[in-house]
Amino acid sequence: MFRSFFFAGFECATGFNARGDWIDQVSATHHDKHADEDYRRLSEVGIYAVREAVRWPLVDRRGKYDFSSVDPFVEASQKYEISVIWDLFHYGYPEDLDIFSEDFPKRFADYCHAAAEHLCPGGEVCYFTPINEPSYFAWAAADAARFAPHCRGRSQELKIQLIRAAIKGIDAIWAAVPNARIVNVDPICRMVGPPDRPDLMAEAERYSEQVVFEGWDMLSGRLLPELGGSRKHLDIVGLNYYWTNQWEMGREELALSDNDPRLVPLRSLIRKAWERYGGDLLITETSHVDEKRAGWIDYVAEEAEAVLDEGVPLRGVCLYPILGMPEWHEPERWTPMGLWDIVNQEQTLRRELCNPMYEALRFAQRLEERHQRHRQQAVG
């Protein structure tokens, strides 16, 4: 799908966090100031695709659009020949807009149409994620009150509203760019019941087999077809997967340990999504922290190779975030998750390569190159 199987994601969340403070991760990491250098670094390590943001709250001023904040990334991507998946909604939305209102889907669709026209004026193949993680955001913003609108007990209502907006946004993108590809991103998760509570096993299984897939099911028209979804709207299934994505019911903040027999391999989760929807898939976010980064790359590469050998059309793996980042709800605390750590955080935000992760990436890239040759030989 892209020039490189492994690609990068620049953390791009905006919005009001759990403290009620405004966050803008693109600005916080100075990615907006160093777009050219950041893209140059990607090309130097063999990465030729990215997930990048159009920050809706910066672009949309009461329905009037200013895309100047996006243009440095457009220029850098063209200069270094790096494909972009444009993320149009990453938690933040214009302050004058009620996310639960009837106007929200239309306002979002109008913005999507304008963004697609600006980013793909020649009608070439472009990639868009209309709404990032609608299932996660619905829980975080409307059950856990971690993001605006800081609600509780309204997550299902918000999830449906986000999917309604996404479908209208997809239609608007296609009206502007008919051959645009859509990457619909949500976490692929799994919850297990406590071993001493067999009465909870059915509820845990329902979450893992149904609730996790509700966003994609709505987009594809399998669930609530009156929203207007179809398999075409779903298009590319984007799976976000971290070491935290499998947990025990009641211990949601504590991931299953590596030696927990209830932990299933990533390949099984990828295969399950493919069997449910078919079509192209991407791992759209994955990473680990600190000294575990290199081992995580090894693991994900092994799992990706396994599903590719089975014929599953996994088209790429996104290392996300590619830069170290401040925590959403504690911006004074920085987390080393990326291929580049950010040092001197009070001033220049200098990038420093994480060498163990880089070496693991280089080995994974060689594995992928070998796999590509073998597939070509098999076809030939």
DAVENVEN-V670613 format. One record per run of one state. SS is the DSSP state (alpha for helix, beta for strand, coil for the rest). FROM is the first residue (numbers start at 0). LEN is the number of residues. Records with the same first field share a line. If there is no record, write none. Layout:
SS = FROM-LEN + FROM-LEN
This chain:
coil = 0-5 + 9-4 + 16-5 + 28-6 + 44-4 + 53-2 + 61-2 + 65-2 + 79-3 + 87-15 + 119-7 + 129-4 + 142-12 + 176-4 + 187-2 + 192-5 + 209-1 + 220-4 + 227-3 + 234-1 + 240-5 + 248-6 + 255-10 + 277-3 + 286-3 + 309-4 + 320-2 + 323-1 + 326-7 + 335-4 + 343-6 + 353-1 + 379-1
beta = 5-4 + 13-3 + 21-3 + 48-5 + 59-2 + 63-2 + 82-5 + 126-3 + 180-7 + 189-3 + 235-5 + 245-3 + 254-1 + 280-6 + 313-7 + 322-1 + 324-2 + 333-2 + 339-4 + 349-4
alpha = 24-4 + 34-10 + 55-4 + 67-12 + 102-17 + 133-9 + 154-22 + 197-12 + 210-10 + 224-3 + 230-4 + 265-12 + 289-20 + 354-25
